[in-house]
């Protein structure tokens, strides 16, 4: 089968290769998916670049994808053959991800994809949408709350804004320019704050009547922890799904006296119950047509180097997807 792979860490142009490798066969409890689309996420390009030591001599990258089940292993209902699915954790702790024509993986990791959702959109769900759902719903309903979503034009944030709004929250978000503000408000954000030209804390205080927000959904606590005293309400919660450095300088006295809660999570390591809740919630929104997808760049598999570079350089608003 045709696949993209790397055998050493390095830049995209240096290490990514295209070639033919052996087509996988589904083992017991597994399905094989003929992939139609593969999502390219920041974690994929960081892993290829060397953020984690390679565990295998050859890696087919990417954890997200979508396609059609074409074979099943022992113990899996044969009625699943022909089913449209989206995937999660395709390359997490696994050698072969979704940048290939086929992937074999445990049956529960292939989730039914509604007919009205494209394969390209399905390839955006595994990391961005699951992260967004859990970040919003990590400790229960958010109806009536005010939520600040950091980096509102990002892939995770685009879904988080929609999920929070659909759940009855008021959503504020930070952005770096007018194009990204328009992108975030189109997703449903009530207010977009340009952190390059506005005082984020002062704007949040003005918008919340001096109270602050009930929750911050944070993509980089190492960069933004200093803002917490200006934006977080007493007994507020900070949900952290990403870090940009090895350490974060938390405003400890503020967190103590305001009884702040800080929750970290990694989407790859959600518990079975947490993932089931997120998959179910997203499934309901997809089936109802209440979830929009921001696909900023679509390229064929043989342009994977360009796709990785686009993600690294941050020059695309929306998800980057490869088609197969």
C-alpha positions in Angstrom: 0.0 0.0 0.0 1.0 3.6 -0.5 2.1 5.4 2.7 4.1 8.3 4.0 6.7 7.5 6.7 9.9 8.6 8.4 12.8 6.6 9.8 14.5 9.3 11.8 13.5 12.6 13.4 14.1 15.8 11.6 12.5 18.4 9.4 9.6 17.4 7.2 11.6 17.9 4.0 14.6 15.9 5.4 12.8 12.8 6.8 9.3 12.3 5.3 9.2 9.7 2.5 6.6 8.2 0.3 6.6 4.5 -0.7 5.0 1.2 -0.7 4.8 -0.8 2.5 3.0 -4.0 3.5 -0.8 -3.6 3.8 -1.9 -4.5 7.4 -4.3 -7.3 8.2 -6.8 -6.9 11.1 -6.1 -9.1 14.1 -8.6 -10.3 16.6 -10.8 -7.5 17.8 -9.6 -5.2 15.0 -10.9 -3.6 11.9 -9.0 -2.5 8.8 -10.0 0.9 7.4 -9.4 2.1 3.8 -8.5 5.7 4.6 -9.9 8.6 2.6 -8.4 11.4 4.7 -5.7 11.9 7.3 -5.6 14.9 9.7 -2.3 16.7 10.4 -2.1 18.0 14.0 0.6 20.0 15.8 1.4 17.0 17.9 2.1 15.0 14.7 4.6 17.4 13.4 6.3 17.8 16.8 6.7 14.1 17.2 8.2 13.8 13.7 10.6 16.7 14.5 11.7 14.9 17.7 9.7 16.0 20.7 9.6 12.3 21.7 12.3 9.7 21.0 11.3 7.3 18.2 10.0 4.0 19.6 10.1 2.3 16.2 12.5 2.2 13.3 9.8 3.4 10.9 6.8 5.5 11.7 3.7 6.2 9.6 2.5 9.5 11.1 -0.8 11.0 12.2 -3.4 9.9 14.7 -6.5 11.3 13.1 -8.3 9.9 10.0 -11.5 8.8 8.4 -12.5 6.2 5.8 -14.4 3.0 5.3 -14.0 -0.4 7.1 -13.0 -2.9 4.4 -12.1 -6.0 6.6 -12.6 -7.1 10.2 -10.7 -9.5 12.5 -12.0 -12.4 14.6 -14.6 -11.3 17.1 -15.8 -8.2 15.2 -19.2 -8.1 13.6 -18.8 -8.5 9.8 -21.7 -6.1 9.4 -19.2 -3.4 10.1 -17.6 -3.9 6.7 -18.5 -0.9 4.5 -19.1 1.3 7.5 -17.9 4.9 7.3 -15.8 5.8 10.4 -13.5 8.3 12.0 -10.5 7.3 14.0 -8.8 8.3 17.2 -5.2 7.6 18.5 -4.2 6.0 15.2 -0.5 6.5 15.8 -0.5 7.1 19.6 1.8 4.4 21.1 1.5 2.6 17.7 3.9 2.4 14.8 1.5 2.9 11.9 -0.8 5.9 11.7 -3.2 7.3 9.2 -0.9 8.7 6.5 -1.4 5.6 4.5 -4.0 3.9 2.3 -5.0 1.4 5.1 -4.8 1.1 8.9 -5.7 -1.7 11.2 -6.6 -0.9 14.7 -8.9 -2.0 17.6 -12.6 -1.9 16.6 -13.6 0.6 19.3 -11.1 3.2 17.8 -13.2 3.3 14.6 -16.3 5.4 15.3 -19.3 5.5 13.0 -19.3 8.7 10.8 -22.7 10.1 9.8 -23.4 10.1 6.1 -23.7 13.9 6.2 -20.2 14.4 7.5 -17.3 14.3 5.0 -14.3 12.2 5.4 -12.2 15.3 5.5 -14.3 16.6 8.4 -14.0 13.2 10.1 -10.3 13.5 10.0 -10.5 16.5 12.2 -12.4 14.9 15.1 -9.9 12.6 16.9 -7.7 15.2 18.5 -9.3 18.6 18.0 -12.9 17.8 18.6 -12.4 15.2 21.4 -10.1 17.6 23.2 -12.6 20.4 22.9 -15.5 18.3 24.2 -13.6 17.1 27.2 -12.2 20.6 28.0 -15.7 22.1 28.0 -17.5 19.2 29.8 -14.7 18.0 32.1 -16.7 18.7 35.3 -20.3 18.8 34.1 -22.8 21.1 32.4 -21.7 24.7 31.6 -25.1 26.3 31.0 -25.1 29.8 32.3 -21.3 30.0 32.7 -19.0 32.4 31.1 -16.0 30.7 29.4 -12.8 32.2 28.1 -11.3 30.1 25.2 -7.7 30.8 24.6 -6.6 31.1 21.0 -10.1 31.1 19.4 -8.9 30.5 15.9 -7.2 27.2 16.6 -8.6 23.8 15.7 -9.5 22.8 19.2 -10.8 26.2 20.1 -13.1 26.3 17.0 -14.8 23.2 18.3 -14.7 24.3 22.0 -16.5 27.5 21.1 -19.3 25.6 19.3 -19.7 23.1 22.1 -19.8 25.7 24.8 -22.3 27.8 23.0 -24.5 24.8 22.2 -24.4 23.9 25.9 -25.7 27.4 27.0 -22.5 29.2 27.9 -21.4 32.7 27.1 -18.0 32.5 25.2 -15.2 34.9 25.2 -12.0 34.2 23.2 -8.6 35.6 22.5 -7.2 36.1 19.0 -4.3 37.7 17.3 -6.0 39.6 14.5 -9.2 40.6 12.7 -9.3 37.5 10.4 -9.0 35.2 13.4 -11.6 37.3 15.3 -14.0 36.8 12.4 -13.3 33.0 12.4 -14.0 32.7 16.1 -17.2 34.8 16.0 -18.4 32.7 13.1 -18.0 29.7 15.3 -20.3 31.3 17.9 -18.0 33.3 20.2 -19.8 36.2 21.8 -16.7 38.4 22.1 -13.3 38.1 20.5 -10.4 39.9 22.2 -7.3 40.9 20.2 -4.5 40.2 22.7 -2.1 42.1 20.5 -4.0 45.4 20.6 -6.2 45.1 23.7 -5.7 44.6 27.4 -7.2 41.1 27.8 -7.7 41.4 31.5 -9.4 44.8 31.3 -11.6 43.6 28.5 -12.7 40.5 30.4 -13.5 42.5 33.5 -15.6 44.9 31.4 -17.5 42.1 29.7 -18.2 40.3 32.9 -19.1 43.2 35.1 -15.8 42.9 37.1 -16.4 39.3 38.1 -14.2 37.3 35.7 -15.0 34.1 33.8 -16.0 30.8 35.4 -13.7 28.8 33.2 -10.6 29.3 31.1 -9.9 26.7 28.4 -6.1 27.0 28.0 -3.9 25.8 25.1 -0.6 27.1 26.6 -0.6 27.6 30.3 3.2 28.3 30.2 2.6 31.4 28.3 -0.7 32.6 29.7 -0.7 31.7 33.4 0.1 35.3 34.2 -3.3 36.4 32.9 -5.3 34.4 35.4 -5.6 37.0 38.2 -7.1 39.4 35.6 -9.6 37.0 34.0 -10.6 34.2 36.4 -13.6 34.6 38.8 -13.4 33.3 42.4 -13.5 29.5 42.5 -13.1 29.5 38.8 -11.5 26.6 36.9 -8.7 26.5 34.4 -8.7 23.5 32.0 -5.3 23.0 30.4 -4.9 20.8 27.4 -1.5 22.1 26.1 1.8 23.5 27.2 4.4 25.4 25.3 7.4 25.0 27.6 8.8 22.8 30.4 7.5 25.0 33.3 4.6 27.3 34.1 4.9 30.1 36.6 1.5 30.0 38.3 0.3 33.1 40.3 0.2 31.0 43.5 -1.2 33.5 45.9 -4.1 34.4 43.6 -4.9 30.7 43.0 -4.8 30.0 46.7 -7.0 32.9 47.9 -9.5 32.6 45.0 -9.7 28.8 45.5 -8.9 28.3 41.8 -9.0 24.8 40.3 -6.5 23.9 37.6 -7.1 20.7 35.7 -4.7 19.2 33.2 -5.5 16.4 30.7 -4.0 14.8 27.6 -6.6 13.8 25.0 -4.6 10.6 24.1 -5.0 9.3 27.7 -8.7 9.9 28.4 -10.3 7.2 30.4 -12.7 4.8 28.7 -15.6 6.6 30.4 -14.3 10.1 29.5 -13.8 9.1 25.9 -17.1 7.4 25.6 -18.8 10.5 26.9 -17.0 12.7 24.4 -17.6 10.4 21.4 -21.3 10.2 22.3 -21.6 14.0 22.7 -19.8 14.7 19.4 -21.9 12.0 17.7 -25.1 13.7 18.8 -23.9 17.1 17.5 -22.8 15.6 14.2 -26.1 13.7 13.7 -28.0 16.9 14.4 -25.8 19.0 12.0 -24.8 21.3 14.9 -21.0 21.0 14.4 -19.1 22.9 11.7 -15.6 22.1 10.6 -12.9 24.5 9.7 -10.7 22.8 7.1 -8.1 25.4 6.1 -6.0 23.4 3.7 -6.5 20.1 1.9 -3.7 18.4 0.1 -3.0 14.9 -1.4 -0.8 12.5 0.5 2.2 13.1 -1.8 2.3 16.7 -0.5 2.7 15.7 3.1 5.9 17.7 3.5 4.0 20.9 2.6 1.2 20.0 5.0 3.6 19.5 7.9 5.3 22.8 7.1 2.0 24.6 7.0 1.1 23.3 10.5 4.5 24.2 11.9 4.4 27.7 10.5 0.9 28.4 11.7 -0.1 29.9 8.4 -3.4 28.1 8.0 -6.6 29.0 9.9 -8.3 25.7 10.4 -7.3 22.1 10.1 -4.8 20.7 7.6 -6.0 17.5 6.0 -4.4 15.0 3.5 -6.6 13.1 1.1 -5.9 9.6 -0.1 
